Amino acid sequence: MEPWPPRLPEGGTLLLAGAAVPACLVDGAPPEARPDRDGLLRLDVAIDGGRIAAIRAASSPAGQADIDLAGGQVWPCFVDLHTHLDKGHIWPRAENPDGTFDGAINAVLRDRETNWSAEDVAARMDWSLRASYAHGTAAIRTHIDSQQPQAAVSWPVFAAMRERWRGRIELQAVTIIMVENLAGPYGDELADLVARHGGLLGGVAAQSPALDRHLDRVFALAAVRGLDLDFHADESDNPQGMGLRAIAEAKLRHRFAGKVTVGHCCTLALQAPEEVDRTLDLVAQAGVSIVSLPMCNLYLQDRAGGRTPRWRGVTLLHEMAARGIPVSVASDNCRDPFYGYGDHDGLEVFTQAARIAQLDRPVGAWPAAVTRTPADVMGLAQHGRIAVGGPADLVLFDARGYSELLSRPQADRLVLRNGRPIDTRLPSYRELDRLFA
């Protein structure tokens, strides 16, 4: 067997033989290709001119293939639906002193007020995008801290970064701000800024007696400008948190035509079954999408000094999927006070989610949670799937079944963009040292 990763031939055509591909990620799979017990199809994938030219049941002799994967997996490139690129990698100068949620908020506040110039935000954002690209990510949605005066600094940086990375990573941005701070004139000012930059409106829907009124304001701001919405909600261990339910009710109340996504939703795991059913029925009826952030939630939730955490902090992914609610998992924060680790790697996100939330036995359609589903939420019809005529943006693994794939970091993966391999060397942390002098 040839060493991995294999050398690719020069030229515009390529035949990948004997690939194992998650069936949930293939459009137009040949009927004679039958999924194995892990839900993997054995396929030959032909590439021509940077696009998928054909998908056939595996049959090509090894000698006729440019790469004989012999059961190695092929995925479409990852889609990361919930990140915070503007605050990433500040840990060396803004550690979380106790690992708690309050500790994270205070550390970020101090760092933002002191250090978040346009140059600083741009340098960290570009570094993060280079890491994401090397790992095989093709689309990202990032939340942007949008308090005054930071919004006027960070949104133009994002706009410039979107142009710089166009054709490599599709970028979207959404505001993060407490929803009550959109109640006054700044709400209109910020919504106009977002509209000018082609972004989304969003915020933190914290539990309060006035939450419905604040949500009505946010939905009205978005409706007038034709903006989609993306919220943080119920990111705590308070079982009284009903932000997700309030958002679903607001979408129904306003007959809101745009897309609505809600992240975190941790408190569902602590609520009585009848309350869970009521909320999830409303979420399904309203057509709200959910994005879970297992690594960050595991890090922050139920943390107290000298005490072992009692729960995992993640939301009810299985129950949501059973109702047909679109569920994604994403990386969230990387190396900042909200999560001291992370590397913008879609495979790490999936691996950790599978372990934390038991997305296995069977794995089934869960690979879509870091590919197809978030791509659909972002409105990216050609991302997150393998289809004839679609872009040959693929991640190739030597690993075969899921036991092999999820047991190692797969640092030797091969990433193809438009059918050609890219440089998968990761940027050095030392490049950021100048920001921490």
C-alpha positions in Angstrom: 0.0 0.0 0.0 1.3 3.4 -0.9 2.3 5.8 2.0 -0.2 8.3 3.2 -0.9 11.0 2.3 -0.5 10.0 -1.4 1.0 12.2 -4.1 -1.6 13.7 -6.4 -1.1 13.9 -10.2 -0.8 17.3 -11.9 -3.7 18.2 -14.1 -7.4 18.9 -13.9 -8.8 15.3 -13.5 -8.7 13.0 -10.6 -10.2 9.7 -9.7 -10.6 8.8 -6.0 -11.4 5.1 -5.8 -12.8 3.0 -3.0 -13.8 6.0 -0.8 -15.9 5.5 2.3 -18.3 8.5 2.3 -21.1 9.2 4.9 -24.3 8.5 3.1 -26.0 11.5 4.7 -23.4 13.8 2.8 -24.0 12.4 -0.7 -26.6 13.8 -3.1 -27.5 11.4 -5.9 -25.8 8.3 -4.5 -25.9 5.4 -7.0 -28.7 3.0 -5.9 -26.4 0.0 -6.1 -24.1 1.5 -3.4 -25.4 0.2 -0.1 -24.4 1.8 3.2 -22.5 -0.4 5.7 -23.5 -0.6 9.4 -21.8 2.7 10.0 -23.8 4.4 7.3 -20.8 4.7 5.0 -21.0 4.2 1.2 -18.1 2.8 -0.9 -17.8 5.1 -3.9 -15.5 6.1 -6.7 -15.5 9.9 -7.0 -14.3 11.5 -10.3 -13.1 15.1 -10.3 -12.7 17.3 -13.4 -12.1 21.0 -13.6 -12.3 21.4 -9.9 -15.8 19.9 -9.6 -17.3 16.5 -8.9 -17.8 14.9 -12.4 -19.2 11.5 -11.3 -20.1 9.5 -8.3 -20.2 5.7 -8.8 -20.4 2.6 -6.7 -16.8 1.5 -6.0 -15.5 -0.7 -8.8 -12.4 0.9 -10.3 -9.3 -1.3 -10.2 -6.6 0.2 -8.0 -4.3 0.6 -11.0 -6.8 2.9 -12.8 -7.3 5.2 -9.8 -5.2 8.3 -9.1 -5.8 7.5 -5.4 -7.0 4.2 -4.1 -8.4 5.1 -0.7 -9.2 1.4 0.1 -11.9 2.4 2.4 -10.4 5.7 3.7 -13.1 8.3 4.3 -13.9 11.3 2.2 -16.0 14.2 3.6 -17.0 17.5 2.2 -15.3 20.5 3.7 -16.5 21.6 7.1 -19.0 24.4 7.9 -18.5 26.1 11.3 -21.8 27.8 12.2 -20.9 29.5 15.5 -17.6 31.0 16.2 -16.1 34.2 17.8 -13.2 35.1 15.6 -13.0 38.6 17.0 -12.1 37.4 20.5 -10.1 34.3 19.6 -6.6 33.6 20.9 -6.4 36.4 23.5 -5.7 33.8 26.2 -2.0 34.7 26.7 -3.1 38.2 27.8 -6.6 37.5 29.1 -6.7 34.2 31.0 -9.9 33.2 32.7 -8.9 33.3 36.4 -11.3 30.6 37.6 -12.7 29.1 34.5 -16.2 30.4 35.3 -18.7 32.2 33.0 -18.4 35.4 35.1 -14.6 35.1 35.0 -14.8 34.9 31.2 -17.1 37.9 30.8 -14.9 40.1 33.0 -11.6 39.0 31.3 -13.0 39.7 27.8 -14.4 43.0 28.9 -11.0 44.2 30.2 -9.2 43.0 27.2 -11.7 44.5 24.7 -11.5 47.9 26.3 -7.7 47.9 26.3 -6.6 46.0 23.2 -9.2 45.5 20.5 -7.9 47.9 17.9 -8.6 47.2 14.2 -5.1 45.9 13.8 -5.4 43.5 16.8 -8.8 42.1 15.7 -7.6 41.7 12.1 -4.4 39.9 13.1 -6.2 37.4 15.3 -9.1 36.9 12.9 -6.8 36.2 9.9 -4.7 33.7 12.0 -7.9 31.9 12.9 -9.0 31.7 9.3 -5.7 30.3 8.2 -6.0 27.5 10.8 -9.6 26.9 9.8 -8.7 26.7 6.1 -5.8 24.3 6.8 -8.0 21.9 8.7 -10.5 21.8 5.9 -13.2 24.4 6.7 -15.0 26.2 3.8 -17.6 28.4 5.6 -17.8 30.1 8.9 -20.3 32.3 10.8 -18.8 34.4 13.4 -20.4 36.5 16.2 -19.0 40.0 16.5 -19.0 41.8 19.9 -21.1 44.8 18.9 -21.3 47.1 21.9 -20.4 50.8 21.5 -17.8 51.7 20.4 -16.4 48.3 19.4 -18.9 47.7 16.6 -17.5 50.5 14.6 -14.1 48.9 14.8 -14.8 45.2 14.3 -17.5 45.2 11.6 -15.3 47.0 9.0 -12.5 44.6 9.9 -14.8 41.7 9.3 -15.9 43.2 5.9 -12.3 43.5 4.8 -11.5 39.9 6.0 -14.5 38.6 4.0 -13.2 40.1 0.8 -9.6 38.9 1.6 -10.8 35.3 2.1 -13.5 35.2 -0.7 -13.2 32.0 -2.7 -11.5 30.2 0.2 -13.8 30.6 3.2 -17.4 31.9 2.9 -17.8 34.3 5.9 -20.9 35.5 7.6 -21.2 37.7 10.7 -23.8 38.3 13.4 -24.0 40.8 16.2 -23.6 39.7 19.8 -25.0 42.1 22.4 -27.5 41.9 25.2 -30.9 42.1 23.5 -32.0 44.8 26.0 -29.3 47.1 24.6 -31.1 47.1 21.3 -34.2 48.8 22.8 -33.1 52.4 22.3 -31.7 54.4 19.3 -28.6 52.2 19.2 -30.7 49.3 18.1 -31.6 51.1 14.9 -28.0 52.3 14.4 -26.5 48.8 14.9 -29.2 47.1 12.7 -28.4 49.6 9.9 -24.6 48.9 10.3 -25.3 45.2 10.0 -27.5 45.7 7.0 -24.8 47.7 5.2 -22.3 44.8 5.8 -24.7 42.0 4.8 -24.7 40.5 8.3 -27.2 39.0 10.7 -28.8 40.6 13.8 -28.6 38.7 17.1 -27.9 38.9 20.8 -28.0 37.2 24.1 -31.5 36.4 25.2 -31.1 36.4 28.9 -34.0 35.5 31.1 -35.9 38.5 32.4 -39.4 39.7 32.9 -39.0 42.0 29.9 -37.5 39.4 27.6 -40.6 39.2 25.3 -40.6 42.9 24.9 -36.9 43.0 24.0 -37.3 40.1 21.5 -40.2 41.9 19.9 -37.9 44.9 19.3 -35.1 42.6 17.8 -37.6 40.8 15.5 -39.0 44.2 14.3 -35.5 45.6 13.6 -34.7 42.5 11.6 -38.0 42.4 9.7 -37.8 46.0 8.5 -34.3 45.4 7.1 -34.7 41.8 5.8 -32.1 40.4 8.3 -31.9 36.8 9.6 -31.5 36.3 13.3 -29.0 34.3 15.4 -29.2 34.3 19.3 -27.4 33.0 22.3 -29.8 31.6 24.8 -30.0 29.6 28.1 -26.2 29.3 28.5 -26.4 28.5 32.2 -27.4 25.9 34.7 -30.6 27.7 35.7 -33.5 25.4 35.0 -35.8 28.4 34.8 -34.1 29.6 31.7 -36.7 29.8 28.9 -34.9 32.0 26.3 -35.2 29.4 23.6 -38.9 29.0 24.1 -39.4 32.8 24.1 -37.5 33.1 20.8 -39.6 30.4 19.2 -42.8 32.1 20.4 -41.6 35.4 19.1 -40.9 34.0 15.7 -44.4 32.6 15.6 -46.0 35.8 17.0 -44.3 38.0 14.4 -44.8 35.5 11.6 -41.1 36.2 10.9 -40.1 35.1 7.4 -36.4 35.1 8.0 -34.2 32.3 9.4 -33.7 32.1 13.1 -30.8 30.2 14.8 -30.3 29.7 18.5 -27.0 28.6 20.1 -26.3 26.8 23.4 -29.7 26.1 25.0 -28.0 24.3 27.9 -30.8 24.6 30.4 -33.1 22.2 28.5 -31.0 19.4 30.0 -32.0 20.4 33.5 -35.8 20.9 32.9 -38.7 18.6 33.5 -39.8 16.4 30.6 -43.1 18.2 30.1 -41.3 21.6 29.9 -38.8 20.1 27.4 -41.6 18.8 25.2 -43.4 22.1 25.2 -40.3 24.0 24.2 -39.2 21.6 21.5 -42.7 21.4 20.0 -42.6 25.2 19.7 -39.1 25.2 18.2 -40.1 22.6 15.6 -43.3 24.5 14.8 -41.4 27.8 14.4 -38.7 26.3 12.2 -35.9 27.4 14.5 -32.4 25.9 13.9 -30.2 25.0 16.9 -26.4 25.0 17.1 -24.8 23.2 20.1 -21.3 24.1 21.3 -20.3 21.0 23.2 -16.6 21.9 23.9 -17.2 25.4 25.3 -20.3 24.3 27.3 -18.4 21.4 28.8 -15.6 23.8 29.8 -17.8 26.5 31.5 -21.0 24.8 32.7 -21.2 23.5 36.3 -17.7 24.7 37.2 -16.9 25.4 40.8 -13.5 25.4 42.5 -12.5 22.1 44.1 -15.7 20.3 42.9 -16.2 17.8 40.0 -18.9 19.0 37.6 -22.1 17.0 37.7 -23.4 17.5 34.2 -22.1 18.0 30.6 -23.7 21.3 29.8 -24.8 20.3 26.3 -28.4 20.7 25.0 -30.7 17.9 24.0 -29.4 17.1 20.5 -31.0 13.6 20.1 -34.4 14.9 21.2 -34.2 17.8 18.8 -33.1 15.6 15.8 -36.0 13.2 16.5 -38.4 16.1 16.0 -36.8 17.1 12.7 -35.2 20.3 14.2 -32.0 21.2 12.3 -29.2 20.6 14.7 -25.5 21.7 14.1 -22.5 21.5 16.3 -19.7 24.1 16.1 -16.4 25.2 17.6 -17.5 28.4 19.4 -14.6 30.1 21.2 -11.0 29.2 20.7 -8.2 30.1 23.2 -10.1 32.9 24.9 -11.6 33.2 28.4 -14.7 31.3 27.4 -12.8 28.3 26.2 -9.1 28.0 26.8 -8.5 25.5 24.0 -9.7 24.8 20.5 -8.1 25.0 17.0 -10.9 25.7 14.5 -11.0 22.1 13.4 -14.3 20.8 12.3 -13.2 17.2 12.8 -12.3 17.9 16.5 -15.7 19.5 16.9 -17.4 16.4 15.6 -15.2 14.0 17.5 -15.7 15.8 20.8 -19.5 16.1 20.2 -19.7 12.4 19.4 -18.0 11.6 22.7 -19.8 14.2 24.9 -23.3 13.8 23.5 -23.0 10.1 22.4 -23.6 10.8 18.7 -22.9 7.2 17.9 -24.3 3.7 18.0 -25.2 4.5 15.3 -23.4 7.6 14.0 -26.1 7.8 11.3 -26.7 11.3 10.0 -24.7 13.1 12.6 -21.8 14.0 10.2 -24.2 16.4 8.7 -24.1 18.5 11.9 -20.7 19.9 10.9 -21.3 20.0 7.1 -24.6 19.9 5.3 -26.9 21.2 8.1 -24.9 24.3 9.0 -24.5 25.0 5.2 -28.2 24.9 4.8 -28.7 27.3 7.7 -26.2 29.6 6.1 -27.9 29.4 2.8 -24.9 27.7 1.1 -26.5 25.2 -1.3 -23.3 23.8 -2.6 -21.4 23.5 0.7 -21.4 20.6 3.1 -22.2 17.9 0.6 -20.8 15.8 -2.2 -22.8 16.0 -5.4 -22.2 15.8 -9.2 -21.6 19.3 -10.4 -20.7 20.6 -7.0 -17.2 21.9 -6.0 -14.5 19.3 -5.3 -13.9 20.8 -1.8 -13.1 17.6 0.1 -11.3 16.3 3.1 -9.6 12.9 2.6 -8.7 10.6 5.5 -6.6 7.5 5.7 -9.0 6.4 8.5 -11.7 3.9 7.5 -14.5 3.3 10.0 -15.5 5.7 12.6 -13.4 4.0 15.3 -10.3 4.9 13.3 -11.5 8.4 12.3 -12.5 9.5 15.8 -9.5 8.0 17.7 -6.8 10.2 16.3 -6.6 13.9 15.3 -6.1 12.9 11.7 -3.3 15.4 11.3 -2.3 13.7 8.1 -5.6 14.5 6.3 -5.5 15.7 2.7 -7.6 18.8 1.9 -8.7 19.4 -1.7 -10.1 22.8 -2.7 -11.4 22.8 -6.3 -9.9 19.4 -6.7 -6.4 20.4 -5.8 -4.5 19.8 -2.6 -3.8 22.8 -0.3 -1.0 23.4 2.2 -2.3 22.0 5.5 0.5 23.4 7.6 -1.0 25.3 10.6 0.0 28.8 11.5 2.4 29.1 14.4 1.2 30.5 17.7 4.5 32.5 17.7 3.1 34.7 15.0 0.7 36.2 17.6 3.4 37.0 20.1 3.7 40.6 19.0 0.1 41.1 20.2 1.0 40.1 23.7 4.3 42.0 24.2 
